[in-house]
Amino acid sequence: MSYHNPPTTPRKSATFDDYTLSEIRRAATTGIYDIRGGGAKRKVPHFDDLLFLGASMSRYPLEGYREKCATNVVLGSRFAKKPIELKIPITIAGMSFGSLSGRAKEALGRGATLAGTSTTTGDGGMTAEERGHSQLLVYQYLPSRYGMNPDDLRKADAIEIVVGQGAKPGGGGMLLGQKISDRVAQMRTLPKGIDQRSASRHPDWTGPDDLEIKIMELREITDWEKPIYVKVGGARPYYDIALAVKAGADVVVLDGMQGGTAATQEVFIENVGQPTLACVRPAVQALQDLGMHRKVQLIVSGGIRNGADVAKALALGADAVSIGTAALVAIGDNDPIHEEEYQKLGTTAGAYDDWHEGRDPAGITTQDPALMERLDPILAGRRLANYLKVMTLEAQTIARACGKNHVHNLEPEDLCALTIEAAAMARVPLAGTNWIPGQGF
Amino acid sequence: METVDLAKVALRELNQVLHQQKAGTNATSWEVVNPKGSHAVAVGVDAPISIDIRGSVGYYCAGMNKDATITVHGSAGPGVAENMMSGEVRIKGDASQYAGATGKGGLLVIEGNASSRCGISMKGIDIVVKGNIGHMSAFMAQSGNLVVCGDAGDALGDSIYEARLFVRGAVKSLGADCIEKEMRPEHVEILAGLLARAGITDAEPSDFKRYGSARKLYNFNIDNADAY
């Protein structure tokens, strides 16, 4: 008797999935790791895993369209003679000229100003487009010190010392030569067309004690007027925030794993750092333990997308949030209207992340003059302002439903978690229980 | 001559009054006494004035200087003249680490020795050191000139871009992508000019060797991976 051997369905490995296989082939062919922009694409616990409880009997809600819910925030009230006040608790994160076109920087400035908030410079220094259109501008003081000069320091409304970035805590940048145009090369004192290797650490200080003296120097240069922010990547938030406070920061910026970057190694983006959700409570704990919560303001960034994310970050103890990737999308990045061109680049709208190649069809992450012309900075600024205002309205709506007349009055008690992981990270109860993992019953 | 005594006047007051000086001021000559190792002395000065600091200073003296001529009659702590834009800073004694870090212009003269990371990430500044310099000096140096009349430590010029390094004495080791280069007439001229501006009369340009970038790491190539 013979048996028929039926065919089986081919089965691909879950470990060696299609993306992994393509990456192995690409590495073998090109001899270089994948470099890209943006933030982590893998799914990690996020604000989506939290829910607001809203008011019923035990809490008293505010009327959605009648009762005020304030959104203003003062940043830098610890030491600075001139703290800055924002109308909304959402700022625009540092994104460099060079990585972005001048028109994109202008659009960010226009949008932020319309919405009553600040923008931030980046590697590459301050451009006239950005200063001219940003009512409030934070000047980043970066390890590379490209374009750094005291005149711009004095023109800024605040100074942000970048120690780490959420997409790459401990890492520098790698911007391939295609984007080192004449203007970018001149601003960064680099030869045109080289692969720019940004530093991962500040060249003239080597630890928190040195940072304390560096902050003093910056304050002296700017006559103690400007708030000093310190930005860290979300890796060891409790200790990093505590040391930043000890060093004298007015404001601390905490950038979680989903935070973006202009260009760095894919393996870095996806495998270094902690999710934003996991970073907030340890950071707040550090501030509380030092008696500095609400005295040194906390800005949280890394994957903030809508008013619910804003409200959740504030409820966990942040004073404000910052957006980067979302702001780029708002002004037109990865827009499906360019789908045909994205496909020619071997990708699709929503997945384009080779910003370092300078071929962005939206004209945002490029230095190509013809592509840059595509972005209308006035219209794009208007779009960003709309988006910021919608996020703010959404956060206010949630806050009112929780009975709060200021978004800062949101608190962890307004939240529950959908998963055990999120409950443990956010230190709020798992939905339907009183259980906060790690804190007993 | 305006004299500020840091034993009697707060550092904040000193820097404030120095910041108030602008081009055309009549108060062109300043003296600071009793610095006692203070940090951030005369930082962010933005006027063509002359400042003599009588004694040693701590971190970041003359940081981000523009136009001023600042002389430290003593030694300087870490980060002296960091990110200097223009003008001249002269240290009569020794300098600690990161001297002239990220400097974009002007002239820094160290009459004694400088510690590690001298000229780190320099971006156009000229630095002249009469004595020796420590390890990792001119790391990622992008532009400008570093002149060393004595010896240099390990890993000189690691990952250097277009800065020029001139060393009269021994170099303990060169960093990645840094090589000895030919001294052409234009380099001799640059070096002679820098020595003259620094007031160094006992050194001949012909005594120096020039170091700079091999430019092998300017664009990534997997076959150079061992250098990273």
Interface residues (C-beta under 8 A of the other chain):
Chain A: T30 G31 I32 S144 R145 M148 N149 P150 D151 L153 M174 L176 G177 R188 T189 L190 P191 G193 I194 D195 R197 A199 P203 D204 W205 D210 I213 K214 M216 E217 E220 I221 T222 D223 W224
Chain B: L11 R12 N15 Q16 H19 H39 A40 V43 G44 D46 G58 Y59 Y60 G63 M64 K66 P78 G79 E82 N83 M85 Y98 A101 T102 K104 R117 I120 S121 K123 G124 F139 M140 Q142 S143 S159 Y161 E162 Y218 N219 F220 N221 I222 D223
